[in-house]
Amino acid sequence: MTQTHADIPYDVGVRNVRMLLRQRRAEEAAAACEALMRQRPGAAEPMLLLGRARQQQGRFAEMLDLTAAALDVDAAHRGAQLQFAEASIFCGRHDCALEQLVDLEADAANDPVLLQHVAELFGQVGRHERAHRCYQRAAELDPDSPQVRYNLAASLVAIGEIDVAEQAFSRVIEANPDDYDAWQNRSNLRRQTPERNHIADLDARLAHLRPGDTGEVPLCYALAKEHEDLGDYDAAFAYLERGATARRRRMAYDVNNDVAMLERIRTVFDTAYAAGPPGRAGAGPIFVMGLPRSGTTLVDRIISSHSAVESMGEINDFALVLTRLADTAGKSQLLDASLDIDPTELGTAYLDSVAAYGRESAYFVDKTPSNFLYTGLIRRALPDARIVHLRRHPLDSCLAMYRTLFRMGYPFSYDLCDLAEYYIAYHRLMEHWRALYPDAIVDVDYEVLVDHQERESRRIIAACGLAWEDACLAFERNRAPVATASAAQVRQPIFRDALARWKRYEKHLEPLKRRLEDAGIAL
C-alpha cells in the first residue's frame, strides 16, 4: 500500500522536507509542506519550510507572506525573524530587512551563532560596518570558534582594514591550519616578496592533503598568486591550472547552455523591442557593467568618489525585481516572461528596491557586472540611466577571471575552453547592444583608463551627467566598504602591474588565443 504525505508522522515529514530542500526539489518540498500544514494547522515550521520552497521557485512575495504568517504565530521565533529579513531583501524591501536586523542584533548581543547570521544579512544589504560589528561581538563571545575568526577577518577586508585583516587571517591559520580559504585570502591581501611570502608553508600544506581534498583548490590559487608576485610565471600557471581544473571537476556545468542563452538574448531583444515605449524617466541610476575582473570596481570607486554619488555595490536588485515580476526562477522562462513586463513597472520597482537601502545621494552606482545581460531591459525600463561598460584586452580579461577563485557564480572561469566560448558570446552580445543603442553605452577601456587616468575619469564623470570634482582622481581615499575580489586593490592608487599580464603566460594561453582569433576577435 502506497504511503501518502498525510500518513507520514509530522517529525519525519519535517525532516523529509528539509532533505528535499537541500536537494533543491522545490516542487516536491512544497507538496510535502502543504501536507504538514494540514496536519498541524497554524504551526509556524511548515510555513517557514514552504517559504523556503517558494524561495527556490523564485516566488519571493509568497516566501515573505508565509514568513510573516509564521511570525504572527510565533513572534519570538529566531528562524522566522531571520527568514523575514532574508525574504524582505529578495522582495526589495531593504528597509524592512534592516529594521528586523537591527532588532535581532540587539537581541543577539550574547548569542555568537545568531550574531553571525545577522552579520551575513547585514552584508547582503550593504551594511558592512554593522556586519563587522556583529562579527567583532561574536568573536568576543566565542574567541576560539574557527568560523567566527574567519568571518571577522573577512569583514576587515570589506571595511578596508587590510593590514589588520592579514594579521587576523594569520591567527585563523595558526588556530586551524586546515582552513585553506584563509590561506588563499591572506595571499591575496598584499604583494608577496622574496623576503616575505608563504610559499614554503603553502607547499607543505598542499603536500599534506589526501587526493581529492577540497583544500587543493584554494591552496593552488594561493600558490599561483604568490609565485606570480615573485615573477615565477611557469610555476604560477602550473598551480593555477591545477587549482582551476580541480574546481571545474566538481561542477556540473555546460558552457553551451550559457552560450545559447546569450545568443537567444540577442535574438529576443531586437529593434522592435528597443523601439517600444520607454519606462520610468528620471536621472539617477548609473550602471557599471562588464565581465568580472574587468575594472568595474575601479570605475565604481571613481564615480562614487563624487559628492553627488553613492555606490550601492553589487546588489543584484535588477535581476531580483525582474524575477519577481516575471514570477519564475527558470532562466529560459525568465527571458520569455521579461518581454511582457511593463517597462514602467520594472523601472519603478527597481528604483523602489534601491531606495529601500536608505541611500541619500541623488545619483547611485549599481556595479553588478552581469547586468550586461539585461542591457535591453535596463534601457527600456530606465531610459535616462547611464550605462558604463568596462572592457579589457580579451586575453587579459579571460586570464583575470581564470586566476580568480570566485566564491559563487562564473562557472565558465575555471577552464580556458569554457572561457573562450563564453567570452565570444559576451562579445557578440555587447556588439548587439551597441548596434541597438548606439548612443546609450559608454565604453571604457581598462588599459586606456590606467594610461590616462585623469582624461578618462573626466570623460566618465561627464558621461554620467555630473560636474567634475577632483576627488574622483583620488578614489583610493574613498572609505566606503568594498565586498568584491578587488577589495584590497582599490585601496591603492592606479598601478600598471595588471596591464598586458597575459604576455607573461602567452605560451600557456595559446589555445585560448587561437580560439578567440578564429572567432574574429581582435587581439
SULPE-V286023 format. One line per field, one symbol per residue. burial: # if it has 9 or more other C-alpha atoms within 8 Angstrom, else .. Layout:
burial: ???
This chain:
burial: ....#..#....##..##.##...##..##.######.....##.###################.######.#......###################.##..##..##.##..#########.#.##.###.######.###..#.###############..##.###.##.....###########..#......#..##.##..#.....################.##.######.#######......#..##.###.##..##...#...###...##############.########..#####.#.#..#####.#.##...###.##..#.########.###.##.....##########..##.################.########.........#####.#########..##.###.#....##.#######..#..###.####........#####.#..###..###.##.........##..#...#.###.###......
